[in-house]
Amino acid sequence: MKALFGRKVCDLVELKELTHQAIKEGKKGQPYTITREVILKDEEFRDFAQDFFKDQPWISHEDGGMDQEGKIRCIRVVNIDTGEKVLVNTEGYDYPRYTGLEL
């Protein structure tokens, strides 16, 4: 599995735009592994997706980074109502420092 991750992307709209542009440029993405899933209701997901700089109560300092195989460790955040997903690599912060979309 591979994903294109953006650093300090402000929201889901920008993430989608950056991902689309990166694909057009031929970028292939980075391998990742899911450490856990966070399931949110639509309203909670939209709140999360509108401000990636906001600290989230479901993020801990242990989330993110790389595993021993060089894969990015991330949380998969899922909108239970729409199925939309965002990958989050916190790199030890309390907010989604790196975000990505599954390719």
Disulfide bonds with the S-S distance in Angstrom:
none
